Amino acid sequence: IDDISASVKAINRNIDIISELHDTSLVSINEKQWKQTSKQLSQFVDETSAMNTSIKNRIKALEASNSTHPKNSDLNIRRAQVSRVKKEFLNCIQRYRDVEANFNQKYRQRVERQIRIVKQDVTEDELDAIIDSDQQNQIFAQSLLQNSRSGQAKAVLSEVQTRHDDIKRIQKTIIELAQLFEDMQMMVEDQGKVLDQIETHAENTNADIEQGVTHINKAIVLARSTRAKKWCCFFITIILAVVIAILVWWFAFDHKVNQFVLCIICLFNVLLV
């Protein structure tokens, strides 16, 4: 996690450098200087692109590793750390996209101004075609070389072609960053779904536990009630047995009925006490 965070910081430093090189390129009036700056830009853009891909793959590897670990408090900590570094990376990607989009617009404006110097009647559609299309750029070059101000035309043509390559590189970077941002967003959403599933599972587990406790309590009450009934039946059985025994004994020895009733009443009084 710490290594990934350090890499994200390194990308942010590269973005600062790329932004400074863009500024330098835009104000350069010397062909050799802006071509050298363009070369440096390409190097930093390629390096940053490789770093972006590396970070994305490392985050995916961390997620895959987390999915194989047992579910405990450490896993929650690891997931929180991955979520944090994802957000850092997403912010970094968005910042890079903003920088490139901003300079894409500035490059286009610079090229438009240069073209209008030698071709004042150029339309907006023609400008877009010259800037965005390799074929139209070549057609423009041929027509520009036929311009009466050939020295100025050649200088403009050289800058337009260089800026054209810069704009294509920027547009390529913007497309790559858009795809990378979308991939990372999906990873964040997938993690959110996993966390929701974990939370739902935990809630269901708690509900099952509560339901189980309720069933156990009911079983305990039922068992106590059953036990009380058994004791009641036992005592009733004992009483009946005693009464039957007394009846057998009483009549066997020819005792009188009134005396027997009195005896029974005394026996019940004793048992109730």
NUVO-640519 format. One line per 10 residues: number of its first residue (from 1); their letters; for each residue x, y, z of N, C-alpha, C. Coordinates in steps of 0.02 Angstrom, whole numbers, plus 50000, padded with zeros to 5 digits. Example, Ala and Ser with C-alpha at 12.3 -4.5 7.8 and 13.67 -1.06 7.14 Angstrom:
<pts>
1	AS	50660/49716/50390/50615/49775/50390/50660/49835/50390 | 50642/49888/50354/50684/49947/50357/50645/50002/50394 $
</pts>
This chain:
<pts>
1	IDDISASVKA	50041/49940/50000/50000/50000/50000/50043/50063/50000 | 50093/50064/50043/50137/50123/50047/50175/50134/49982 | 50196/50079/49951/50232/50085/49887/50186/50114/49833 | 50123/50093/49833/50075/50120/49783/50063/50194/49795 | 50055/50213/49858/50046/50284/49874/50106/50325/49852 | 50165/50297/49861/50226/50332/49839/50227/50339/49763 | 50204/50288/49728/50201/50291/49655/50151/50343/49631 | 50095/50348/49666/50045/50399/49649/50075/50469/49657 | 50113/50479/49710/50146/50543/49720/50196/50557/49664 | 50231/50504/49642/50279/50512/49587/50244/50532/49523 $
11	INRNIDIISE	50185/50504/49511/50146/50523/49452/50124/50596/49457 | 50104/50618/49516/50085/50688/49525/50144/50734/49510 | 50205/50713/49530/50264/50753/49513/50275/50755/49438 | 50265/50698/49405/50271/50696/49332/50220/50742/49298 | 50160/50744/49326/50107/50788/49298/50129/50861/49303 | 50160/50878/49359/50186/50947/49367/50238/50962/49313 | 50282/50914/49301/50335/50924/49251/50304/50929/49181 | 50256/50886/49167/50222/50887/49102/50188/50954/49091 | 50155/50979/49143/50122/51044/49138/50173/51100/49123 | 50230/51098/49157/50282/51149/49146/50310/51144/49075 $
21	LHDTSLVSIN	50319/51082/49050/50345/51073/48982/50294/51098/48930 | 50231/51087/48943/50179/51114/48899/50183/51190/48895 | 50191/51221/48953/50196/51294/48956/50257/51318/48917 | 50313/51283/48927/50374/51301/48891/50365/51294/48816 | 50333/51240/48796/50323/51227/48724/50279/51281/48692 | 50229/51304/48729/50182/51352/48701/50214/51421/48689 | 50262/51438/48731/50293/51504/48724/50358/51502/48684 | 50378/51442/48663/50440/51436/48625/50431/51465/48555 | 50480/51504/48533/50478/51532/48465/50533/51502/48422 | 50577/51466/48454/50633/51435/48419/50615/51362/48403 $
31	EKQWKQTSKQ	50621/51344/48339/50601/51276/48317/50639/51222/48354 | 50704/51231/48362/50745/51182/48396/50723/51173/48468 | 50706/51228/48500/50685/51226/48570/50619/51188/48578 | 50569/51205/48537/50505/51171/48547/50506/51098/48527 | 50550/51081/48479/50557/51009/48462/50590/50971/48519 | 50639/51003/48551/50672/50971/48608/50622/50963/48666 | 50582/51015/48677/50530/51011/48729/50480/50957/48713 | 50461/50951/48650/50413/50900/48629/50441/50830/48643 | 50505/50822/48631/50537/50757/48644/50536/50740/48719 | 50550/50790/48760/50548/50779/48833/50477/50762/48856 $
41	LSQFVDETSA	50429/50797/48826/50358/50782/48842/50341/50709/48827 | 50362/50686/48769/50348/50617/48750/50377/50568/48800 | 50437/50582/48824/50470/50537/48872/50431/50535/48938 | 50412/50593/48963/50375/50595/49026/50305/50566/49020 | 50274/50578/48963/50207/50549/48951/50210/50473/48949 | 50260/50446/48914/50267/50373/48910/50283/50343/48979 | 50326/50377/49016/50344/50353/49083/50283/50354/49129 | 50245/50407/49126/50185/50413/49168/50132/50362/49149 | 50125/50349/49085/50077/50299/49062/50095/50230/49089 | 50160/50213/49087/50183/50149/49114/50170/50144/49189 $
51	MNTSIKNRIK	50181/50198/49224/50168/50199/49297/50094/50191/49311 | 50052/50223/49271/49980/50215/49280/49959/50142/49274 | 49984/50109/49221/49967/50039/49210/49991/49995/49268 | 50052/50010/49292/50080/49971/49347/50038/49978/49410 | 50018/50038/49426/49978/50049/49487/49910/50014/49481 | 49879/50020/49423/49815/49986/49413/49822/49911/49425 | 49874/49880/49397/49884/49807/49404/49899/49789/49476 | 49937/49831/49511/49954/49816/49581/49892/49821/49626 | 49849/49868/49612/49787/49874/49651/49743/49813/49639 | 49738/49791/49576/49699/49731/49560/49728/49670/49596 $
61	ALEASNSTHP	49795/49666/49599/49827/49609/49633/49811/49610/49708 | 49810/49670/49738/49794/49676/49809/49722/49653/49822 | 49677/49672/49777/49607/49652/49785/49600/49577/49780 | 49635/49548/49731/49633/49475/49723/49660/49440/49785 | 49713/49469/49814/49742/49440/49875/49693/49445/49933 | 49659/49502/49939/49611/49511/49994/49554/49461/49990 | 49534/49444/49928/49477/49399/49919/49493/49328/49942 | 49558/49310/49949/49577/49243/49970/49592/49239/50045 | 49593/49296/50079/49607/49296/50151/49543/49282/50191 | 49551/49254/50250/49492/49242/50293/49461/49308/50314 $
71	KNSDLNIRRA	49395/49306/50326/49359/49367/50345/49369/49381/50419 | 49409/49433/50433/49421/49455/50501/49435/49530/50502 | 49455/49555/50560/49466/49627/50567/49524/49650/50523 | 49575/49608/50514/49632/49626/50471/49609/49636/50399 | 49563/49595/50377/49538/49601/50308/49503/49668/50299 | 49464/49689/50348/49430/49754/50343/49480/49811/50339 | 49535/49805/50376/49587/49856/50374/49620/49859/50306 | 49634/49799/50278/49666/49796/50212/49620/49825/50159 | 49556/49809/50163/49508/49836/50114/49503/49912/50119 | 49505/49938/50179/49502/50010/50189/49564/50043/50159 $
81	QVSRVKKEFL	49622/50011/50167/49684/50038/50138/49682/50038/50062 | 49656/49983/50033/49651/49980/49960/49602/50033/49935 | 49547/50042/49971/49498/50093/49951/49529/50163/49953 | 49570/50176/50003/49603/50241/50009/49650/50254/49951 | 49691/50204/49934/49740/50214/49881/49705/50218/49813 | 49648/50185/49805/49609/50192/49744/49586/50264/49734 | 49561/50294/49788/49538/50363/49783/49595/50410/49767 | 49654/50398/49797/49713/50438/49782/49730/50433/49707 | 49727/50373/49681/49744/50361/49611/49692/50393/49565 | 49628/50386/49583/49575/50417/49542/49583/50493/49539 $
91	NCIQRYRDVE	49599/50523/49596/49610/50596/49598/49669/50615/49554 | 49720/50574/49556/49780/50586/49515/49763/50582/49440 | 49725/50531/49421/49705/50523/49351/49663/50582/49328 | 49616/50603/49370/49573/50659/49351/49613/50723/49343 | 49662/50733/49387/49705/50792/49381/49744/50791/49315 | 49770/50733/49298/49808/50726/49235/49762/50739/49175 | 49701/50715/49178/49652/50727/49124/49639/50801/49116 | 49631/50835/49171/49617/50907/49169/49675/50946/49138 | 49735/50927/49157/49795/50960/49130/49799/50950/49055 | 49790/50889/49033/49796/50874/48961/49740/50907/48921 $
101	ANFNQKYRQR	49679/50907/48948/49624/50939/48912/49635/51014/48906 | 49662/51044/48959/49676/51116/48958/49728/51133/48905 | 49782/51095/48902/49835/51110/48853/49816/51089/48783 | 49772/51040/48776/49746/51023/48710/49712/51083/48679 | 49672/51118/48720/49638/51178/48697/49688/51234/48680 | 49739/51242/48722/49788/51295/48711/49830/51282/48648 | 49847/51218/48636/49885/51201/48576/49844/51217/48513 | 49781/51199/48516/49737/51211/48458/49732/51286/48443 | 49726/51325/48496/49722/51398/48486/49786/51426/48457 | 49842/51398/48480/49907/51421/48453/49913/51404/48379 $
111	VERQIRIVKQ	49894/51344/48359/49898/51323/48289/49851/51366/48246 | 49791/51378/48271/49744/51419/48234/49772/51489/48219 | 49804/51518/48270/49834/51584/48260/49889/51583/48207 | 49930/51531/48209/49984/51525/48161/49958/51515/48090 | 49906/51475/48083/49877/51462/48016/49847/51526/47988 | 49813/51564/48031/49780/51625/48007/49830/51679/47986 | 49892/51672/48009/49943/51720/47988/49955/51716/47913 | 49956/51654/47887/49971/51644/47816/49909/51628/47775 | 49853/51614/47809/49791/51598/47772/49733/51628/47810 | 49723/51691/47800/49674/51728/47839/49602/51707/47826 $
121	DVTEDELDAI	49588/51681/47767/49519/51663/47750/49502/51591/47769 | 49543/51558/47808/49530/51488/47827/49468/51485/47871 | 49426/51434/47860/49364/51426/47899/49377/51382/47960 | 49327/51381/48005/49333/51339/48066/49337/51266/48048 | 49297/51245/47999/49299/51174/47978/49367/51156/47950 | 49395/51201/47910/49461/51188/47881/49514/51185/47936 | 49508/51228/47985/49555/51227/48041/49552/51160/48078 | 49491/51137/48092/49483/51073/48127/49512/51016/48085 | 49501/51019/48019/49526/50966/47975/49602/50966/47974 | 49632/51025/47971/49705/51030/47969/49736/51004/48034 $
131	IDSDQQNQIF	49704/51022/48090/49732/51003/48155/49722/50929/48169 | 49663/50902/48151/49645/50834/48171/49661/50780/48120 | 49666/50799/48056/49674/50749/48002/49745/50752/47974 | 49776/50693/47971/49843/50689/47940/49840/50707/47866 | 49789/50683/47832/49783/50695/47760/49773/50770/47745 | 49727/50801/47782/49714/50872/47772/49775/50914/47792 | 49813/50890/47840/49873/50926/47860/49924/50927/47803 | 49929/50872/47766/49975/50868/47709/49951/50913/47652 | 49885/50915/47641/49857/50958/47588/49871/51032/47605 | 49863/51048/47669/49877/51117/47690/49951/51133/47680 $
141	AQSLLQNSRS	49994/51085/47695/50066/51097/47686/50082/51112/47614 | 50054/51075/47569/50068/51087/47497/50043/51156/47475 | 49983/51174/47497/49957/51240/47477/49995/51296/47510 | 50020/51284/47571/50056/51336/47608/50124/51349/47575 | 50155/51297/47549/50220/51306/47518/50215/51346/47453 | 50156/51350/47425/50146/51390/47364/50133/51464/47381 | 50130/51479/47445/50117/51547/47467/50175/51592/47447 | 50158/51653/47430/50210/51700/47407/50260/51715/47462 | 50238/51714/47525/50283/51726/47580/50312/51658/47603 | 50354/51629/47561/50375/51561/47572/50416/51552/47636 $
151	GQAKAVLSEV	50456/51602/47655/50496/51596/47715/50453/51592/47776 | 50405/51637/47782/50359/51636/47838/50315/51574/47836 | 50295/51554/47775/50252/51496/47768/50287/51433/47792 | 50352/51427/47778/50389/51367/47799/50394/51365/47875 | 50404/51424/47906/50409/51426/47979/50343/51406/48011 | 50289/51433/47983/50222/51416/48008/50208/51342/47998 | 50225/51317/47939/50213/51246/47923/50251/51201/47972 | 50312/51218/47987/50352/51177/48033/50320/51175/48102 | 50296/51233/48125/50265/51235/48191/50198/51198/48190 | 50159/51207/48138/50094/51175/48134/50101/51099/48135 $
161	QTRHDDIKRI	50151/51074/48098/50161/51001/48096/50184/50975/48164 | 50228/51013/48197/50251/50993/48264/50193/50994/48314 | 50154/51049/48312/50097/51054/48357/50044/51001/48342 | 50038/50985/48279/49991/50932/48259/50008/50866/48293 | 50073/50850/48294/50095/50789/48328/50084/50793/48403 | 50096/50853/48431/50085/50863/48503/50011/50853/48521 | 49968/50882/48479/49896/50876/48492/49873/50803/48487 | 49899/50767/48438/49881/50696/48431/49904/50657/48492 | 49963/50673/48517/49988/50638/48577/49944/50654/48637 | 49925/50718/48644/49882/50737/48700/49814/50702/48695 $
171	QKTIIELAQL	49785/50700/48635/49720/50667/48626/49725/50592/48642 | 49780/50562/48622/49791/50491/48638/49794/50481/48714 | 49830/50526/48747/49836/50522/48820/49768/50531/48854 | 49729/50578/48829/49662/50591/48858/49618/50529/48851 | 49621/50496/48794/49580/50435/48783/49602/50380/48831 | 49668/50371/48838/49695/50320/48883/49675/50334/48955 | 49679/50398/48975/49661/50416/49044/49586/50406/49056 | 49545/50420/49006/49473/50410/49013/49458/50336/49025 | 49492/50292/48988/49481/50221/48995/49507/50197/49064 | 49565/50223/49084/49593/50205/49148/49547/50227/49205 $
181	FEDMQMMVED	49521/50288/49199/49476/50314/49250/49413/50271/49256 | 49387/50251/49198/49327/50209/49197/49341/50141/49229 | 49399/50112/49214/49418/50047/49243/49422/50052/49320 | 49454/50106/49343/49461/50114/49415/49394/50127/49449 | 49350/50164/49415/49284/50176/49442/49246/50111/49450 | 49252/50067/49401/49219/50002/49405/49246/49961/49463 | 49312/49965/49474/49342/49929/49529/49315/49956/49596 | 49306/50021/49600/49279/50051/49661/49207/50028/49672 | 49167/50028/49617/49097/50006/49622/49093/49932/49641 | 49137/49891/49612/49137/49819/49629/49153/49809/49702 $
191	QGKVLDQIET	49201/49847/49727/49218/49841/49798/49159/49862/49841 | 49124/49915/49819/49065/49937/49856/49012/49883/49859 | 49003/49847/49803/48955/49792/49803/48976/49736/49851 | 49041/49722/49852/49066/49670/49897/49054/49690/49970 | 49068/49753/49985/49057/49777/50054/48984/49774/50073 | 48940/49792/50024/48868/49788/50036/48847/49716/50050 | 48876/49669/50012/48859/49599/50022/48882/49575/50091 | 48941/49598/50111/48967/49580/50177/48922/49607/50232 | 48901/49671/50223/48857/49702/50272/48790/49665/50275 | 48763/49648/50216/48699/49612/50214/48706/49544/50248 $
201	HAENTNADIE	48762/49509/50233/48774/49444/50264/48778/49450/50340 | 48812/49503/50363/48818/49514/50435/48750/49526/50467 | 48709/49567/50433/48642/49581/50458/48600/49518/50460 | 48605/49477/50407/48567/49413/50406/48590/49367/50462 | 48656/49366/50473/48683/49323/50525/48658/49345/50594 | 48658/49411/50605/48632/49437/50669/48558/49420/50678 | 48520/49426/50623/48449/49410/50626/48439/49336/50641 | 48480/49293/50610/48476/49221/50623/48492/49205/50696 | 48543/49240/50722/48562/49229/50792/48506/49250/50839 | 48476/49309/50825/48421/49332/50866/48362/49284/50863 $
211	QGVTHINKAI	48348/49260/50803/48293/49212/50795/48308/49147/50833 | 48371/49126/50830/48391/49065/50865/48384/49073/50941 | 48404/49132/50966/48397/49146/51038/48323/49144/51059 | 48280/49172/51015/48208/49172/51030/48182/49101/51034 | 48202/49059/50985/48180/48988/50986/48205/48952/51049 | 48266/48967/51069/48294/48934/51129/48255/48954/51191 | 48240/49019/51195/48200/49043/51253/48132/49010/51256 | 48100/49004/51196/48035/48971/51194/48042/48898/51215 | 48095/48865/51194/48105/48795/51211/48115/48786/51286 | 48152/48835/51316/48163/48832/51388/48097/48839/51427 $
221	VLARSTRAKK	48056/48888/51405/47991/48897/51437/47948/48835/51431 | 47948/48806/51369/47908/48747/51357/47933/48688/51399 | 47999/48682/51405/48027/48627/51445/48008/48634/51518 | 48010/48697/51543/47991/48708/51613/47918/48692/51625 | 47875/48713/51577/47803/48699/51582/47790/48623/51582 | 47825/48589/51537/47816/48516/51532/47839/48481/51596 | 47894/48506/51625/47920/48477/51686/47871/48487/51744 | 47840/48545/51747/47792/48559/51800/47730/48514/51794 | 47709/48504/51731/47651/48460/51720/47668/48388/51740 | 47729/48367/51726/47749/48299/51744/47748/48290/51820 $
231	WCCFFITIIL	47774/48341/51857/47773/48337/51929/47701/48337/51956 | 47658/48376/51925/47588/48378/51946/47555/48309/51937 | 47567/48280/51877/47540/48214/51864/47567/48162/51914 | 47631/48170/51930/47663/48123/51976/47630/48125/52045 | 47619/48188/52069/47587/48195/52135/47515/48170/52135 | 47479/48184/52079/47410/48160/52075/47409/48083/52077 | 47456/48053/52040/47460/47980/52039/47474/47952/52108 | 47520/47986/52144/47536/47964/52212/47475/47968/52257 | 47439/48025/52250/47379/48034/52292/47327/47980/52278 | 47315/47967/52213/47267/47915/52195/47288/47847/52222 $
241	AVVIAILVWW	47353/47833/52217/47377/47769/52242/47366/47762/52317 | 47379/47818/52352/47369/47817/52425/47295/47807/52441 | 47251/47842/52403/47179/47835/52416/47156/47764/52404 | 47180/47735/52347/47160/47666/52332/47184/47618/52385 | 47245/47630/52407/47273/47586/52460/47232/47591/52523 | 47213/47652/52540/47173/47661/52601/47105/47627/52593 | 47075/47635/52532/47010/47603/52521/47016/47527/52531 | 47067/47499/52500/47076/47426/52505/47084/47406/52578 | 47128/47444/52613/47141/47427/52683/47079/47436/52726 | 47040/47489/52712/46983/47507/52754/46928/47454/52747 $
251	FAFDHKVNQF	46912/47440/52686/46857/47393/52677/46877/47321/52692 | 46942/47309/52685/46966/47241/52701/46956/47226/52775 | 46961/47279/52816/46954/47269/52888/46885/47292/52914 | 46836/47301/52868/46766/47314/52884/46757/47377/52926 | 46791/47431/52906/46781/47494/52940/46718/47528/52914 | 46693/47575/52950/46632/47609/52930/46647/47664/52879 | 46597/47680/52840/46605/47728/52786/46618/47798/52813 | 46581/47818/52865/46590/47886/52892/46661/47897/52917 | 46684/47847/52950/46753/47851/52975/46802/47856/52917 | 46785/47819/52862/46830/47821/52802/46832/47892/52771 $
261	VLCIICLFNV	46773/47922/52765/46770/47990/52736/46810/48038/52779 | 46802/48032/52844/46840/48075/52890/46915/48065/52882 | 46933/48004/52873/47004/47988/52863/47031/48020/52800 | 46989/48016/52747/47010/48044/52682/47019/48120/52688 | 46973/48152/52722/46977/48225/52731/47041/48243/52769 | 47057/48204/52819/47119/48217/52857/47180/48209/52814 | 47178/48157/52772/47235/48144/52727/47246/48203/52679 | 47192/48228/52650/47198/48285/52603/47224/48347/52638 | 47202/48356/52701/47227/48414/52740/47302/48409/52750 | 47324/48348/52764/47397/48337/52774/47435/48351/52710 $
271	LLV	47409/48326/52654/47444/48335/52590/47446/48409/52570 | 47390/48445/52583/47388/48516/52564/47435/48557/52606 | 47442/48537/52670/47490/48572/52713/47561/48560/52690 $
</pts>
